[in-house]
Amino acid sequence: MKFIFRYFWLMVCTLPMAECVAQQANQSIDIGQEIVQYGQSFSNAGLFIHFDKTTYTNSEKIWFSAYLTKADSAHVTLHHTLSIALFDDVTNKVNLSGQFAFENGLCAGSLSLPDTIASGAYHIIGYTNLLDSNGQPKNIFRQAINIKTIVVENFKATLALVDTDRADSLRISLNIKEETKRKSNYNINIKVGNLPDRPLKSSKTGQNVISIARGQITPQHPVLIATIKNQNEIKRLQLKLPAIEKDSLKIRFYPEGGNLSANNLNTVGWEAKSINGEPARVKGILLEDNKVLDTIQTLSSGMNKFRMLPKAGKNYTFQLIQGNPAVYANVTYQLPRAINHIVAMNVSKAVVDDTIKIQVRTNGVRRMRLLLHNYRSVYVDVPLLTTAIGRTIKIGLADVPRGVFALTLLDSIGRPESERLFFSHYNQEDKIIVNADKAVYHTKETVQLKLNLSKYFKDTNTGIVSIACVQQNRLQSALTQDIQSFHYLSDELGDMPTDHSGRDFRNISYIEDILLVKGWRKYSWTDMLKTSDPGSSSYTSAEFKGKVTRFGKKLKRAVKLSVLRGNNYSVIETDNSGKFILTHQDLRIEQGKKVVLNVNESNKENYQINIENPYIKLNESLNTVIESHSGGISILQVSNDVQGLAGFEKPIC
């Protein structure tokens, strides 16, 4: 048999970390230093995890490599443990978990999927041992995956919406078709949102009808889950339901610079998404005191932009004209009010190479100050005189690294008034050129690759690469993440809406919309100016704590414990009450093997050792950050056909 290797997924982790600080031309207020200190309090290690694929089958292994892309040499050793947990999107419960050792910012390992795991949508959440002041992980990485089955199925089940016109209820069909001639009994359970499960009696014909009251469907949990059991075979289907509440759609408007400047031409970015955070494609009319100004619509990403000339004292609203009338009829959304005497900022092209151009206009002559920074370092700090005619400023970026930066305008006493994001040196792409020795391979053949770093990897000819060679149908573009988009965009700006073109970082118009809409979500000028000591950063580390008891009672004196880690041996001592802490060195062992603890006392059988794994509680607290994904399944119909892997393909390597 021949295999064609059609997809190689390679990651390189030689991303720029060092940043310089340009000289400051205006020292009247040391806002630059405040920015640097404030940014340091929010700094993170840039945890990225490369998984071998996004579609798995039961009994397979999930292989991964983890990188700390932004941790400097002084802090990288603080991250010594990586916790990985697999969450079920339906139940939000942990199916698998494990802890793995970091070594100089690198980690690798695997999780083994049991053969009994149900097919469906899952999330993997990874985080390091460092915790913030609230006891939550400082560095979190999420990866959506699908698990499918390669087991021969005895029946097929399909969920479909059949009646959505009723005002008080929905009707859904559940059809079960036998794949064999044997007659079977089916146990069916139905769950809607957070409501308790309810049984459904199976029809002899296999055609079942489910009625759901509209009041049971909420925007937060608009999902119907049907679990069908037949002997040892279990199928679980999810169907998204149309929520009727008027606040189920969230629309936000983002004037360029932060505010609508009255009597100036403004660019306004806007974003529409469901209450569950999914991008929404909507269309509507822009109104000025209920007078129609324009018709605008979002793209498939849920984002877009428009231009307007707002007037002070006028009321600007948006009204939907496309969508389910029962949901969105007469729903209007408020735009920010236009403000007099505030600067209007325009960056026509925010994805640039070596020069950024900014246009600034005010209603009169004003003395301002322009900063170019990334909340960690300040690269430009210059005085600026603005006028009603407007000024165009060009800034060379030769000394500015690649990535996302902010242009901030301060008023005469140093208060931030307007801010705009841009991406510097976009075309200096960090990539590797891959050449395989041939295109077609037989089983058990060796694949030889030649890797060359691009010219933009300055001053280095080395890199760290992880490679996964898998069948093409094991990768879903909607779920695949790459280290470049993560490092430069999502780790800086937060979760990204899906780019349905599949180009993500290569889609310049998509990045332009992101930079206009997202903004620095993790940073706040108000918080920075309020914070007396913005540079202070507090964190703790998750610890394995234990307690030794004797006959179930607290000890009265300290005892020693031997710690066996394969061929390694060490001794630790409890306090007088029997409490102790296991360090990460005490627990480091080859994957699949166990650490053994023994009490170094006579009558060992009288002692009990209890250990508390801190990552179990942390995993439970993280289920609130999970966002379900459809994995390309239709909203109107779902079948367990999509839960099987066509052709019984096996992983190549």
C-alpha positions in Angstrom: 0.0 0.0 0.0 1.2 3.5 -0.8 0.8 6.6 1.3 0.9 10.1 0.1 2.1 12.5 2.7 0.1 15.6 1.9 0.6 17.7 4.9 3.5 18.6 7.1 2.9 20.7 10.1 6.0 22.4 11.4 6.5 24.8 14.2 9.6 26.9 14.9 10.2 28.6 18.2 13.0 31.1 17.5 10.7 34.1 18.0 12.1 37.6 18.8 12.1 38.3 22.5 14.5 41.1 23.1 13.1 44.6 22.8 14.9 48.0 23.0 13.7 51.3 24.3 14.0 54.4 22.2 15.1 57.7 23.6 12.3 59.9 25.0 12.0 63.4 23.6 9.6 64.6 26.3 10.5 64.0 29.9 7.7 66.2 31.5 5.8 63.1 32.5 7.6 59.8 32.7 4.6 58.0 31.3 6.9 55.7 29.3 8.3 54.2 32.4 4.8 53.7 33.8 3.8 51.9 30.7 6.8 49.5 30.9 6.2 48.8 34.6 2.4 48.3 34.0 3.0 46.0 31.1 5.4 43.9 33.2 2.7 43.2 35.7 0.6 41.6 32.9 3.5 39.8 31.2 3.1 36.1 30.4 5.3 33.3 29.2 3.4 32.8 25.9 2.5 29.2 26.4 1.9 27.5 23.0 1.1 23.8 22.6 1.5 22.0 19.2 -0.8 19.0 19.0 -0.1 16.4 16.3 -3.7 16.7 14.8 -7.2 17.9 15.6 -9.1 14.7 14.9 -8.5 11.6 17.0 -10.0 8.2 17.4 -10.6 6.1 20.5 -7.5 4.2 21.7 -5.2 6.7 20.1 -2.5 8.9 21.7 -2.6 12.7 21.7 1.0 13.8 21.1 2.0 17.3 22.0 5.0 19.7 22.2 4.8 22.8 24.4 6.8 26.0 24.2 7.2 29.1 26.4 7.7 31.6 23.6 8.0 34.7 25.7 9.7 33.6 28.9 13.1 35.2 29.4 16.0 33.4 30.9 15.4 34.9 34.3 11.8 33.5 34.5 11.7 30.5 32.4 12.8 28.1 35.2 9.8 29.3 37.3 7.7 27.3 34.9 8.5 23.7 35.8 5.2 21.8 35.3 2.7 21.6 32.5 -0.8 20.4 33.3 -2.9 19.0 30.4 -6.6 18.2 30.8 -9.1 16.9 28.2 -12.6 18.4 28.7 -15.9 17.1 27.3 -17.7 20.0 25.6 -21.1 18.6 26.6 -20.5 17.9 30.3 -17.6 20.3 30.8 -16.0 17.5 32.9 -12.4 16.3 32.7 -12.0 12.9 30.9 -8.2 12.8 31.1 -5.4 14.8 32.7 -1.7 14.6 33.4 1.3 16.7 34.5 4.5 16.9 32.5 7.9 18.4 33.3 9.2 21.6 31.6 12.9 21.8 30.8 14.2 25.3 29.8 10.8 26.3 28.4 10.2 23.1 26.5 8.0 20.1 27.2 6.6 17.1 25.3 4.4 14.1 26.1 1.2 12.3 25.3 -2.2 11.4 26.6 -3.8 8.0 25.8 -7.5 8.0 24.8 -9.4 5.0 26.2 -11.4 2.9 23.8 -14.6 3.7 25.7 -14.4 7.5 25.2 -17.5 8.9 23.5 -17.3 10.5 20.1 -17.8 14.2 19.9 -16.3 17.7 20.5 -13.7 18.2 23.2 -11.2 20.8 24.4 -7.7 20.4 25.7 -6.6 23.0 28.2 -2.9 23.3 29.1 -1.4 25.6 31.7 1.8 25.9 33.8 2.3 25.8 37.5 2.4 29.6 38.0 -0.8 31.0 39.5 -2.0 34.7 39.8 -3.2 36.5 42.9 -6.6 34.8 42.5 -5.0 31.3 42.5 -5.8 30.8 38.8 -3.2 29.8 36.1 -1.3 32.8 34.6 -0.7 31.0 31.3 -3.5 29.0 29.6 -3.6 27.5 26.2 -6.8 25.9 24.6 -7.1 23.5 21.7 -10.4 22.3 20.3 -10.4 18.7 19.0 -12.9 16.1 17.7 -12.9 12.5 18.7 -14.3 10.0 16.2 -14.8 6.3 16.2 -13.4 3.5 14.0 -15.7 0.9 15.5 -18.3 -0.8 13.1 -21.6 0.8 14.0 -24.8 -1.3 14.5 -27.1 1.7 14.2 -27.2 5.3 12.9 -29.0 8.1 14.5 -29.9 11.6 13.2 -31.2 14.7 15.0 -33.0 17.4 12.9 -35.1 20.4 13.4 -38.5 19.8 11.8 -40.6 22.7 13.0 -39.4 26.1 14.1 -42.5 28.2 13.3 -44.3 27.5 16.6 -44.2 30.4 19.0 -44.3 28.2 22.1 -42.1 25.2 21.2 -39.7 23.5 18.8 -40.1 20.0 17.3 -37.0 17.8 16.7 -36.9 14.4 15.0 -34.6 11.7 16.2 -34.4 8.9 13.7 -32.6 5.6 14.5 -31.8 3.2 11.6 -30.6 -0.4 12.2 -27.5 -1.4 10.3 -28.1 -5.0 11.0 -31.2 -7.2 10.8 -31.3 -7.8 14.5 -34.0 -6.1 16.6 -32.7 -3.9 19.4 -33.9 -2.0 22.3 -32.7 1.5 22.7 -32.3 3.6 25.9 -32.6 7.3 25.0 -31.9 10.3 27.3 -32.6 13.9 26.3 -30.9 16.9 27.8 -31.6 20.6 27.1 -29.1 23.2 28.4 -28.6 22.9 32.1 -31.9 21.1 32.7 -31.8 17.5 34.1 -31.8 14.5 31.7 -35.2 13.1 30.8 -35.8 9.6 29.2 -37.5 9.3 25.8 -39.3 6.1 24.9 -38.0 4.7 21.7 -40.5 4.2 18.8 -40.7 0.8 17.2 -40.3 2.4 13.8 -37.2 4.3 14.9 -38.8 7.6 14.2 -39.1 9.7 17.4 -40.3 13.3 17.9 -39.0 15.5 20.7 -40.9 18.6 21.8 -38.9 21.4 23.5 -40.6 24.4 25.1 -39.2 27.8 24.0 -38.8 28.8 27.6 -36.3 25.9 28.1 -33.9 27.3 25.5 -31.5 30.0 26.7 -28.8 31.9 24.8 -26.2 30.6 27.3 -27.0 26.9 26.7 -28.9 26.5 23.4 -28.0 22.8 22.9 -30.0 19.6 22.8 -28.1 16.5 23.7 -29.4 13.0 22.8 -27.7 10.0 24.3 -28.7 6.7 22.6 -27.5 3.4 24.2 -27.8 0.0 22.6 -26.0 -2.8 24.5 -22.3 -1.7 24.6 -22.7 0.9 21.9 -23.3 4.6 22.9 -24.1 7.5 20.5 -24.2 11.1 21.7 -25.6 13.8 19.4 -25.6 17.5 19.9 -28.0 19.9 18.1 -27.8 23.7 18.4 -31.2 25.2 19.0 -32.3 28.7 18.0 -32.5 30.9 21.0 -35.4 33.5 21.0 -34.2 36.0 23.6 -33.5 39.4 22.1 -30.2 39.8 23.9 -28.8 36.6 22.3 -26.8 38.8 19.8 -24.0 41.1 21.0 -23.0 44.0 18.8 -20.2 46.4 19.7 -18.9 49.5 17.9 -15.3 50.6 18.1 -14.5 54.1 16.8 -10.9 54.3 15.6 -8.8 55.8 18.3 -11.4 55.0 21.0 -14.0 57.8 20.6 -16.2 59.4 17.9 -14.8 62.8 17.2 -17.6 65.3 16.4 -17.5 67.0 13.0 -14.6 64.9 11.8 -14.6 61.9 9.5 -14.3 58.8 11.6 -13.6 55.1 10.8 -15.7 52.8 13.0 -15.0 49.1 13.5 -17.8 46.8 14.7 -18.3 43.2 15.7 -21.3 41.0 16.0 -21.4 37.7 17.9 -23.7 35.4 19.7 -23.9 35.3 23.4 -21.7 32.2 23.2 -19.0 34.2 21.4 -19.5 32.8 17.9 -19.1 35.4 15.0 -22.4 36.5 13.5 -23.1 37.7 10.0 -25.7 40.5 10.3 -27.0 43.4 8.2 -28.7 46.5 9.3 -29.2 50.3 8.9 -27.2 53.1 10.6 -29.5 55.8 11.9 -29.0 59.5 13.0 -31.9 60.5 15.2 -33.9 57.7 13.5 -33.0 59.0 10.0 -31.3 56.4 7.8 -27.7 57.2 7.0 -26.3 54.0 5.6 -26.7 50.2 5.3 -23.9 48.2 6.8 -23.1 44.5 7.3 -20.5 42.3 8.9 -18.4 39.7 7.2 -18.2 36.0 8.0 -15.7 36.8 10.7 -18.5 38.9 12.4 -16.4 42.1 11.9 -16.3 45.0 9.4 -15.9 48.7 9.4 -17.6 51.8 8.0 -17.0 55.6 7.9 -19.2 58.4 9.2 -19.2 62.1 9.9 -20.9 62.3 13.3 -22.3 65.5 14.8 -22.3 66.5 18.5 -25.7 66.2 20.1 -27.0 63.6 17.6 -28.1 60.1 18.6 -26.6 57.3 16.5 -28.1 53.8 16.5 -28.0 50.6 14.5 -31.1 48.5 13.6 -31.0 45.0 12.3 -32.9 44.3 9.0 -31.6 40.7 8.4 -32.2 37.7 10.6 -35.1 35.9 12.4 -37.8 38.6 12.8 -39.2 36.8 15.9 -35.8 37.3 17.5 -34.5 40.6 16.2 -37.6 42.7 15.4 -37.3 46.3 16.6 -33.9 45.6 18.3 -31.6 48.6 18.1 -28.0 49.0 19.3 -26.5 52.3 20.5 -23.3 53.8 19.1 -21.0 55.9 21.3 -21.9 59.6 21.4 -19.8 62.0 19.4 -17.5 64.2 21.4 -16.4 67.8 20.7 -12.8 68.9 20.9 -11.3 65.4 20.9 -8.6 64.2 18.5 -9.6 62.2 15.4 -7.0 59.6 14.5 -6.8 57.6 11.3 -4.5 54.9 10.2 -5.6 53.8 6.7 -3.2 50.9 6.7 -2.4 49.2 10.0 -0.6 46.1 8.6 2.7 47.6 7.4 6.3 46.8 6.8 8.9 49.5 7.7 6.8 52.7 7.9 3.5 53.6 9.7 1.5 56.6 8.6 -1.0 58.3 10.9 -3.4 61.2 10.2 -4.3 63.4 13.2 -7.0 66.1 13.2 -8.4 68.3 16.0 -10.9 71.2 16.1 -8.2 73.6 16.9 -4.5 74.0 17.6 -3.4 71.6 20.4 -0.2 70.5 21.9 -0.1 66.7 22.3 2.4 63.9 22.7 2.7 60.7 20.5 3.9 57.4 21.9 4.7 54.2 20.0 4.9 51.3 22.4 3.6 47.8 23.1 3.0 48.2 26.9 6.3 46.6 27.6 8.7 49.1 25.9 8.4 52.6 24.5 10.1 53.1 21.0 8.9 56.6 20.1 8.0 59.5 22.4 7.7 62.9 20.6 5.7 66.2 21.0 3.1 66.9 18.4 1.2 70.1 17.4 -2.2 69.3 15.9 -4.6 71.5 13.9 -8.0 71.5 12.3 -6.4 71.1 8.9 -4.8 67.9 10.1 -1.4 66.4 10.1 0.1 63.3 8.5 3.0 61.7 10.4 5.2 59.0 9.1 7.3 56.9 11.5 10.1 54.7 10.4 10.1 51.3 12.1 13.7 50.2 11.6 14.3 49.9 15.4 10.9 48.4 16.1 10.6 44.6 16.2 8.0 42.6 14.4 4.5 42.4 16.0 1.6 44.4 17.3 2.2 47.9 18.7 0.1 50.9 19.8 0.1 54.6 18.8 -1.1 56.6 21.7 -1.9 60.3 21.7 -1.6 62.1 25.1 -3.0 65.5 25.9 -0.9 68.4 27.2 -0.9 67.0 30.8 -0.2 63.4 29.8 -3.7 61.9 29.8 -4.3 59.3 27.0 -6.9 60.5 24.5 -6.7 58.2 21.5 -5.0 54.9 20.6 -4.6 52.8 17.5 -3.0 49.4 17.0 -0.8 48.4 14.0 1.3 45.4 13.0 5.0 46.2 12.3 7.2 44.3 9.7 4.4 42.0 8.6 6.3 40.7 5.5 9.3 39.7 7.6 7.7 36.3 8.1 9.4 33.8 10.4 9.2 30.6 8.5 11.1 27.5 7.4 11.4 26.1 3.9 10.7 22.4 3.8 11.8 20.0 1.1 11.0 16.3 1.3 13.1 13.7 -0.6 10.0 12.5 -2.4 6.2 12.9 -2.5 5.1 9.2 -2.2 6.2 6.7 0.4 5.6 3.1 1.2 4.9 1.8 4.7 7.9 1.7 7.1 9.9 4.0 4.8 12.1 6.8 6.2 11.0 10.4 5.4 14.0 12.7 4.9 13.4 16.4 5.2 15.6 19.4 4.6 14.7 22.5 6.6 16.0 26.0 5.9 15.3 29.1 8.1 14.1 32.2 6.3 16.4 35.2 6.0 14.4 37.0 8.8 15.8 34.8 11.5 18.4 37.3 12.3 21.7 36.3 13.9 20.8 32.6 14.2 21.0 29.5 12.2 19.3 27.2 14.8 15.7 26.6 15.7 13.5 24.2 17.6 11.0 22.4 15.4 8.2 19.9 16.1 6.8 17.9 13.2 3.6 15.9 12.9 3.0 13.7 9.9 -0.7 12.8 9.6 -3.4 12.1 7.1 -4.9 15.2 5.7 -8.4 14.5 7.0 -7.1 14.5 10.6 -6.6 18.3 10.4 -9.6 20.7 10.5 -8.6 24.2 9.3 -11.2 25.8 11.7 -9.5 24.1 14.7 -5.8 24.2 13.7 -3.6 26.8 15.4 -0.2 27.9 14.3 2.6 29.4 16.5 3.0 32.5 14.4 -0.7 33.6 14.7 -0.6 32.7 18.4 2.6 34.6 19.2 1.8 37.8 17.3 -2.0 38.0 17.6 -4.0 35.8 19.9 -1.5 35.8 22.8 -1.5 39.6 22.6 -5.1 40.4 21.8 -7.1 37.5 23.1 -9.3 35.0 21.3 -9.6 35.5 17.6 -12.8 35.1 15.6 -12.6 32.3 13.0 -11.3 33.3 9.6 -13.5 31.2 7.3 -11.1 31.7 4.4 -8.7 29.4 6.4 -5.8 31.9 5.8 -5.7 33.5 9.2 -2.3 35.1 9.5 -2.0 35.4 5.7 -5.3 37.2 5.4 -4.3 40.9 5.7 -7.9 42.3 5.6 -8.8 39.9 8.5 -5.8 41.3 10.6 -6.8 44.9 9.7 -10.3 44.2 11.2 -8.8 42.5 14.2 -6.5 45.5 15.0 -9.4 48.0 14.6 -11.9 46.0 16.7 -9.9 44.0 19.3 -7.7 46.6 20.9 -5.5 45.9 24.0 -8.1 43.9 25.9 -5.7 42.9 28.6 -4.5 46.5 29.3 -6.3 49.6 30.6 -5.0 53.1 30.8 -7.4 53.8 33.6 -6.0 50.9 35.7 -2.4 51.9 34.9 -2.9 55.5 36.1 -4.7 54.3 39.2 -2.1 51.7 40.2 0.4 53.1 42.7 2.9 50.3 42.0 2.1 48.9 38.6 5.3 47.1 38.2 4.6 44.8 41.1 3.7 41.3 40.0 2.6 38.6 42.4 2.3 34.9 41.7 2.5 31.6 43.5 3.2 28.1 42.3 0.9 25.1 42.5 2.2 22.6 45.0 1.6 18.9 45.8 0.8 18.8 49.5 0.6 15.7 51.6 -0.2 14.6 55.1 0.8 11.5 57.1 -1.5 10.2 59.8 -1.2 7.2 62.2 -4.3 5.2 62.9 -6.2 8.0 61.2 -5.0 10.7 63.6 -2.7 13.6 63.4 1.0 12.9 64.2 2.7 14.3 67.2 6.2 14.3 65.8 7.9 14.6 62.4 8.6 11.4 60.4 10.8 10.8 57.4 9.5 9.6 54.0 11.5 7.8 51.3 10.6 8.9 47.7 11.3 6.3 45.1 11.4 7.5 41.4 12.5 4.5 39.4 16.2 4.2 40.1 16.3 7.5 42.1 15.9 7.7 45.8 15.5 10.7 48.2 14.3 11.4 51.7 11.9 14.2 52.9 10.7 15.0 56.3 7.2 16.1 57.5 6.5 18.7 60.1 5.4 17.7 63.6 1.7 17.5 62.5 2.6 15.2 59.5 2.3 17.7 56.7 4.8 17.9 53.9 5.3 19.3 50.4 6.6 17.4 47.3 8.7 19.5 45.0 8.6 19.1 41.2 12.0 17.4 41.4 10.5 14.8 43.9 7.9 13.9 41.3 9.9 13.9 38.1 9.8 10.4 36.5 9.6 8.7 33.1 6.0 8.9 31.7 4.0 5.8 32.6 5.9 5.0 35.8 4.9 5.8 39.3 6.5 7.6 42.3 6.4 5.5 45.5 6.4 7.0 49.0 7.1 5.0 52.2 7.2 6.0 55.8 10.6 5.3 57.3 9.2 4.0 60.6 8.6 0.6 62.1 5.0 -0.7 61.9 4.6 1.0 58.5 1.1 -0.4 58.1 -0.1 1.9 60.9 0.6 5.0 58.8 -1.4 6.5 56.0 -0.1 8.9 53.4 -2.6 11.3 51.6 -1.5 13.5 48.8 -3.5 16.4 47.3 -3.0 17.0 43.6 -3.5 20.8 43.1 -4.2 20.4 39.4 -7.4 18.5 40.0 -9.1 21.5 41.6 -7.6 23.9 39.1 -9.0 21.7 36.3 -12.5 22.0 37.9 -12.2 25.8 38.0 -11.2 26.0 34.4 -14.3 24.4 32.8 -15.9 27.9 32.7 -13.4 29.0 30.0 -14.4 26.2 27.6 -16.3 27.3 24.4 -18.1 24.6 22.5 -17.4 24.2 18.9 -19.5 22.5 16.2 -16.6 21.1 14.2 -18.3 21.9 11.0 -21.5 20.1 11.9 -24.8 21.6 10.6 -26.9 23.6 13.1 -30.1 22.1 11.6 -29.2 18.5 11.5 -26.5 16.2 13.0 -25.9 12.5 12.5 -23.5 10.0 14.1 -22.2 9.5 10.5 -19.9 12.5 11.2 -18.6 10.8 14.4 -17.0 8.0 12.4 -13.7 8.3 10.6 -14.4 7.4 6.9 -12.5 4.5 5.5 -11.2 3.4 9.0 -8.0 5.4 8.4 -5.2 4.7 10.8 -2.6 7.2 12.0 0.6 7.1 9.9 3.0 8.3 12.6 
